[in-house]
Amino acid sequence: MIDTLAESFVSSTGLPPEWKWPIVLNLNTKPLRGSDRPRTSLFLGDEDTIKIQLDVPTTSARSEAGLELEILRALALEFAYREAKPRANKHFSLPPEWLVEGVWQKAAARTHGLSAALFNQLVQSGPPPKIDAFLKQRPQPLDPTSRAIYRAQSMTLLNALLATKNGKADLATYLSGLHAIRPEDPQPLLAAFPELKEDPTNLVKLWTLAIARASAADQLEALSVVETEKQLSLVMEDLRPAVDPKKPELEKLSGPLAMPVIAKDKNGRFFLARKAEELLMLEGRAHPVYRPVVEEYRLIASELAGKPRRDAEKRLLAVGELRSALFARCEAMSDYVNWFEATQMDTPSEDFPENLGKSPEQSVMPRSDAISLAVDSAQRMNRK
């Protein structure tokens, strides 16, 4: 996974692929000082060496997006301190949130596509946010929809910076100096790009253009019913409550019906928030028939992540019945169409070439060159 994300990090930012300091992934069975979120740390070794460590609770490791974001944060941190020499007991600066979220969104877009509707919404909402307020924003407390918007803004901001003259080199300069600045301060960011330093309004223009480009064409290809059901099952397959010796019956509970139980666990709300994000991404690509089902699952997961609700189980049972009925009906419709086309169609469908089923001699177009005419004449004489 780290190699794949490192490749995405390099391709998305244009940074050189060389690495200097090791990155260690450490899985913990217990929360980190009461927190269930991954944490990235920087440690000093002998002879001015550096080690970057990712401490990931096993509960949050179930969230693929959360783990990927933390790996990207560690990669950006390694680049920021590649040539720096931090002092012992001195605070180190983490990479800006918009960079991590923007790179993650660009990498996810290669697999899941981009929601043109989301970017159309950004276009209709007016100009991009003010850069000073945007850099100070924290995405972690946001609900799934707001975080999707934040990621779209982050990705287009990254694209806008790379669109400037010598954008890749200027971005590398900015990131290599992160150890000495406050990432939420807009001045170092603008100063790293001469085109923006001369005229800060250029950032608004480039950012707006980047959003418009993302919304210009529908970059989202809808999945079929079968593919949507398969992707939905993959999202739901790791929904299992934590093992409780006092309640052994919960070990058999899995899938969507486990959401209310997971929400009662101290680490469960964070996990359900990440699930809501995954469902939001699937919702954009889901088959139109299945989209209300995915939306309802997302809303339930998002609400449970905020506060456990008593009606969640009833809603989950209802949407589960609707999901089963929709899939069965779509399968029956598909079987009927296939049967009808195979046995009941009296007219050709014109989906196949006219010469299909003819002999090779009938299918070959006649030639009129001198050599072919001579060969044909000789063959006719031999037959006589």
Secondary structure, 3 states (H helix, E strand, C coil): CHHHHHHHHHHHHCCCCCCCCCEEEEEECCCECCECCCEEEEEECHHHCEEEEEEEEHHHHCCHHHHHHHHHHHHHHHHHCCCCCCCCCCCCCCCCHHHHHHHHHHHHHHHHCCCHHHHHHHHHCCCCCCHHHHHHCCCCCCCHHHHHHHHHHHHHHHHHHHCCCCHHHHHHHHHHCHHHCCCCCHHHHHHHCHHHHHCCHHHHHHHHHHHHHHHHCCCCCCCCHHHHHHHHHHHHCCCCCCCCCCCHHHHHCCCHHHHHHHHCCCCHHHHHHHHHHHHHHHHHHCCCCCHHHHHHHHHHHHHHHHCCCCCHHHHHHHHHHHHHHHHHHHHHHHHHHHHHHHHCCCCCCCCCCCCCCCCHHHHCCCCCCHHHHHHHHHHHHHHC
